[in-house]
Amino acid sequence: MNTGVAKTLDAEAVHLYEYNCRRFSAIRPAVRTCANFHERPCDIQSDPVGLSSRRLSVRLPLTAYRLSEIGAAMEIRQLSYFVAVAEELHFGRAAMRVNIAQPALSTQVQALEKYLGVQLLLRSTRRVELTRAGKVFYDRCVRMLRDLELSAAMARAVAGKMVREIRIGTIYPATTGVLPAFLSRIGRKYPDIRLHVSNGSTSDIIRQLECGRINLGFIRPVENIGSLRFVSIAHERYMLVVGRDSPLADLDEVSISDLRDQKIIGFRRQNLSYTERYFAEKFEEHDLAGNVAYTCDDTFALISLVSAGLGVGFAPEWTAELPDRDIVLKKVRGIDFKIGLGVAWNKEDPTAGRDDIIDIARSLARPTR
């Protein structure tokens, strides 16, 4: 924008203009500084939000970059493509995720790197890695894309537009007992809303809530920290799962000492959970650690091993509702372990923040059995 051009614009647009000038001009120097680049002073007033065609009666602030650089060389879609590659660390998977051909994706990322003047990714025939500059740029891209999406959602909410999609994260299969009921109620109340369900760990889902990739998460209990909100909906007891033909199935009462002549099936996940620690300590306490003959990383696998007659294991109560499983759940004297389940959301998310959607989630709450 030339300094001699007279322009007029309302105060709100000026504020938006100045805000976006700061946003766009902040992102490039941080990345280039990280890559040991130095920006030279620039004496040109730029117009990164495309207001140069409007007539203004005020002078707009100086920024470091030209409109041609920002408008033509760095686009929102390029940021989205880079984020996909940064998260997948694989161009093929990233191309499938954003629904474009892999060569086109590579071209767009290369164009972004050329604009920034830094290398964001280290590429080899075997793997893709983020450079130090790429890590900085990725964090800023995620926040900026989240802000853009949030702004669009808020604009639709203010205009009374219907929510178009609800994205839900779950710690499957622990949500087997509550998720179908939630989806059914949402579907009946909002038949035109698209629903997308993804699976992950509690920590993964919290990260996705924070950056706006999902709207609701069915997770293990957490505290309300920052913008994260959580409401408990269930507590389930862990019980001993035995085959229907097992001698333990006929006992009126099972004690932990009855497991001494049993092969035990335990969990062994990549990240040791509170549940695993509890039972590992119990097995050590009662000299049963040597009885752990099989391990698995999910509840369905444990149930399958028990159904096959390979041993016994501890699982939450919802497994009793699984169809076509030749198992029996027994309470064990000396084992008193319950685990919670609830719904989390970001209070700044206008989709998850709707009272009706949260009320449906709250209605799933059930007493401890």
N, C-alpha and C positions, 0 to 999 in steps of 0.2 A: 504494500500500500504506500503510495507516494505521500509525502508529508503535506504537499500543497493541495491535496484533494479535500474539499469541504464535505462533511458528512453529518447526517442527523439520525438519531436513533433514540428510542425510549430507554429509560434508566435500567430497566430489567435486562434488555438486550445487551447494553453496555456491560453490565455486571457479568452476564453469561460469557460475553466475549473475553473479558479480562480473565475470568476463571479458566476458560479453555486455553487462552494464551499461556497461562502459567502451567497448566497440565501438559500441553504438548511440548513446551519449551523445556520442561524439567526432565523429560524422560530421556532425551538423547545425551545431554552432557553427563548424566550419572553413569550411563553405560560406557561412554567413551572415556571418561575418567578412570573407570574400572579397568579399561583395556589400555591404560597408559597413553591416551590421546589427550590433546589439549585444544580447546576451541579458541580460535582467533576472534578478536572483537569484531562485531558486525554493526554497521551504522545504518542498516536498512530496517524500516518499520515493516513488520510482517503481519499477515492476516490469516492465521491458521484455521479459523473457523469460517472462512468464506464470506466475510461481511463487506469485502471491498466494493461490491457492486451496489451497496446501499448508500444513501446520502445521509451523512452525519454532520452535526454541528459541533461535535466535540473531537478533540484529538485523542486517539487511542494509544495505549502504551507501547513502548518499544519491546520487542522480543528478539531472540537470537537468530531466528530462522525465517527464510522466505516462504511465501505461500506455495510456490512451485515445489519446494522441497517436501513440505508436509502433505499438501493436498494430493500431489501426483505420485510421490515416492513411498509413502507409508499409509496404508489403508487399514481399516478395521479388520477386513478379512485376512490380511497378512498377519496381523497380531494373533487372530484366532488360529491360523495355520501353524504359526510358530509355537503357540501354546500346545497344540495337539502333538507336534513333534517332540517338544520338550517333555511332555508327560509320557508319551509312548516310547521315546528313544528308539524309534523305528519308523522310517519313512513310509513303508508299506502299510503298517497298521494305522499310522496317522492319516494317510490318504483315504483309507476306508472309513475312518472316523468322520472326516469332514466331507466325504463324498466327492472327491475329485481324483483325477488320475495322478499317479505318483510323480511322473515327470513335471506336471504342472505345479504340484506342491513344491518340488525341489526348486523350480524356477522362482516361485513366489518367495520362498525363504531366502534364496540367494539375492533377490532384488532387495529384500529387507536388510540383509547384511551389507549390501553395497550402499544403501542409503545411510545406514548408521556409520559405515566406515569401520566396522569391527566384525570379527568372526564370532558368531554366536554358538556354533556347533562344531565339534570335531568329528569328522566323518572318516570311517574306514570301511573296508569290505565286510567287517564283522560286527561293528557296533557304531552307535551314535552317542556322543557325550556332549554335555553342556560345557562351554567355557566359563570362566569366572564372570565375564561380561554377560554371557547368556543366562547365567543364574540370576544376576541382578535384573536383567531385562525381563525374564520370565515372571519374577515376583511382581514387577510393576505392571506388566501386561494383564496378569490375572486380576489385579485390583482394578485396573482401568476398565476391562471388559465387564467385570462385575458391576462397577458403577454405572456403566452404560445400560446394562440389562436392568438394573434396579430402577434407573431413571425412567426407562420405558414402561416398566411394570407400574411404577407410581403414577405415571401419566395416564395409563389405561384405568387404574383404580380411581383416580380423581374424576375421570370422564365417565365413570360408571360402567366401564367395559368389563365383560365377563372374563374371569381367569381362563386362559386357553390351555394351560398344561400344568399338571402337578407332578413333580419329580420326587420320588420317594426312595430313600436308602434303607436297607434292612440288614440285620445280622442273621440272615437265613442260615439254618432252618429254625432258629429260636422264635421267629415270628409266625410260625405255622398256625399257632392257635389264635392270633389276633388279626393278622394282615388280611385274610380273605373277608372278614367281617367289615373291616375299614374300607377296603376297595369296593365292596358291595354297596355300602351306604353312600360313599362318594359318587359311585356310578348312578345310583338311583336319584340322588339330589341334583347332580350335574351331568346329565347324559351326554352333553356335547364337549365335556372336558377330556383332553387326552391325558392318559396316565402312563408314567414310565417308572418302572421299578428296577433298581439295581442292588447288588449285594456287596457287602464289605464288612470290615471290622468296625467296632465302635469308634476307634480313633480315626479311621479313614472317613467315616460318615461325618464326624465332627468337622474335619477339615473341609469337606465338601459343603457343609452347611455354612461355614464361615466365609467361603469364597463364592457362595451363591450357585453352585452347580446343582444342588438339590434343594427342595423346599422343606421337606420333613424327613426325619430319621427315626426309625425304631431301633433303639440302642439300649445298652446297659446303663444303669443310673450314673449321672454326672451332676456336678453342681452348676448353678446358674452363674456363669462367668461372662462378663462383657455383654455381648448381645445374644449369647446362647441362652435358651430357655428350655426347661425340661419338666415334664409331668409324668409321674409314675402311673402305670396302668395295671401292672401285675407283678406278683412274686410267686415263683414256683419252687417247689421242694425237689431236691434231687433224691431219687429212689434207686434201688437196686433193680436192674433189668436182668431177668433170668429167662431161659427157655421154658416153654410150657411143659416140657418133659423132664426138667431139672428137678432133683429131689427138693431143692429149696422152694420150688413153686407150691409145694403142699404144706409147708410149715406155716403155722399160725403166726409165729414171730421169728424173725431172723435177727441174729446178733452178728456183730462184726467178726467174732471168733468162728462163726460158721463158714467163713470164707477161706479158712486155712487150707482146705483141700480143694479149692477151686482155682481155675485159671482166670486171672483178671484181665479185662480189656480196659486200657486206659487211654487218655488223650495225650498226644504229643504234638503240639502246634509250634509254629515258628516263634511266636511270641508267647511266653508262659503267662497264662491267665491266672486270675485269683482262684478260679475253680480248680485248675490243675494243681496249684500250690496247696490248696486245702486238702485234696485227696492224696497228694504225694506225702504230705505230713502225716495224715491219718494212716496211710499204709506203712510208713516208717515207724510210727508209734506202736502199731500192733504187729510189727514184724511180718508185713505182707508185701513189702516191696519186691521180694523175690518171686512172688506169685504173678506179677504183671508179665504175661506171656505175649500179649499183642497190644499194639498201639495204633491209633488213627488220629486224624485231625478234624473230624466232624462227627456230629451226632448220628447222622444217617448211617455212616460206616460202622459205628459202634453197634447200632441196632442190627445191622446186617450180620455182623460177626456173631452176635448173641443168637440171632435167629438160626444161624448155621450150626449152633451147638458147640461153638469153639470156646465159650467161657461166659463170664458174667461181667457187668459193668454198671457204672452209675450214670444216670441220665435224668433230665428234667421230666416233670410229670406230663408235659404235653405229648410225649412219645407214646403214651397209652392210647392216644386217639389215632395213631397211624393205622391205616387199613392193611389187611393181609400180612400182619406180622404175628408170628407164633411166639409171643413173649408175654411175660407177666411182670408187673411192677410190684416190688415189695418194700415196705418200710424196714429200715435196719436200725436196731437199737445201738446207740452210740454214734450215729451219723445224723446230724441236724444241720443241713446246709440248704439255704434258700438263695435264689438269685432273682434280681429284679429286672423288669423290662419297662420301658417307657417311650414317650415320644419327645423328640427334641426339634427345635426350630430356631431360626434367626429372627429376633424380634423386629429387625429392620426390613425383613422380607415382606412386602405387601401381600404376597400370595399366602404364605404360611401364617401371616398375622391376622388373617380374616377370622373373626370369632366363630363363624359357622364351621370352618374346617377344623379348628382346634377343638371345638365342642364335640364334633364327631369323634375325634381321637380320644377325648376325655371319656366319652360314653362307653369306650371299650374296657374301662377299668373294671376289674373283677376282684373279689376277695381272695385272700390266700387260702389255698385248699389244705 
